[in-house]
């Protein structure tokens, strides 16, 4: 699984997303907007994104931290099968 998280500094929702991923033992690559990637580059990767964090897994846009939370629920269900 290739999981990428786009975040920014001083972002509570980004911190929540990272904590959720870490607690679920999901490895991810993090790119900090304004440091590792520009806002323009983010919009190219995740068109129309207006909030952070944003996540992509295996090329599929997961979305913000609510999408990440749902992804983790689905991931854990599938892992238990």
C-alpha positions as CSV (number, residue, x, y, z in Angstrom):
1,X,0.0,0.0,0.0
2,X,1.3,3.4,-0.9
3,X,-0.3,6.1,1.4
4,X,0.5,9.8,1.0
5,X,-0.6,12.5,3.4
6,X,-0.5,16.2,2.5
7,X,-0.5,18.4,5.5
8,X,0.6,21.8,6.8
9,X,2.2,23.1,10.0
10,X,0.1,24.1,13.0
11,X,-2.9,22.1,11.6
12,X,-5.0,20.3,14.2
13,X,-6.9,18.2,11.6
14,X,-3.5,17.2,10.1
15,X,-2.3,16.1,13.6
16,X,-5.5,14.0,14.1
17,X,-5.0,12.4,10.7
18,X,-1.4,11.5,11.4
19,X,-2.4,10.1,14.8
20,X,-5.1,8.0,13.3
21,X,-2.7,6.5,10.7
22,X,0.0,5.8,13.3
23,X,-2.4,4.1,15.7
24,X,-3.7,1.9,12.8
25,X,-0.1,1.0,11.9
26,X,-0.5,2.5,8.4
27,X,2.8,3.7,7.0
28,X,2.6,6.9,5.1
29,X,4.7,9.5,3.4
30,X,4.0,13.1,4.5
31,X,4.4,16.2,2.4
32,X,4.1,19.5,4.1
33,X,2.5,22.2,1.9
34,X,4.7,25.2,1.7
35,X,7.8,23.2,2.6
36,X,7.8,20.0,0.5
37,X,5.2,20.9,-2.0
38,X,3.6,24.2,-3.2
39,X,-0.2,24.9,-3.0
40,X,-0.2,24.8,-6.8
41,X,1.4,21.4,-6.9
42,X,-1.1,20.1,-4.3
43,X,-4.0,21.3,-6.5
44,X,-2.5,19.4,-9.4
45,X,-2.3,16.2,-7.3
46,X,-5.6,16.7,-5.5
47,X,-7.7,18.9,-7.8
48,X,-10.2,21.1,-6.0
49,X,-8.8,20.5,-2.6
50,X,-9.7,23.3,-0.3
51,X,-8.7,21.9,3.1
52,X,-5.8,20.0,4.6
53,X,-5.0,17.2,5.3
54,X,-5.5,15.5,2.0
55,X,-4.7,11.8,1.5
56,X,-4.1,9.5,-1.5
57,X,-3.8,5.7,-1.3
58,X,-2.5,3.8,-4.3
59,X,-3.5,6.6,-6.6
60,X,-7.0,7.0,-5.2
61,X,-8.0,10.3,-3.5
62,X,-9.1,9.6,0.1
63,X,-9.8,13.2,1.0
64,X,-9.6,15.0,4.3
65,X,-9.3,13.6,7.8
66,X,-12.9,12.4,7.7
67,X,-12.1,10.4,4.6
68,X,-9.0,9.1,6.2
69,X,-11.1,8.0,9.2
70,X,-13.5,6.1,7.0
71,X,-10.5,4.6,5.0
72,X,-9.1,3.3,8.3
73,X,-12.4,1.7,9.3
74,X,-12.7,0.0,5.9
75,X,-9.0,-1.0,6.0
76,X,-9.4,-2.6,9.5
77,X,-12.6,-4.5,8.4
78,X,-10.9,-5.9,5.3
79,X,-7.7,-6.8,7.3
80,X,-9.8,-8.9,9.7
81,X,-11.4,-11.0,6.9
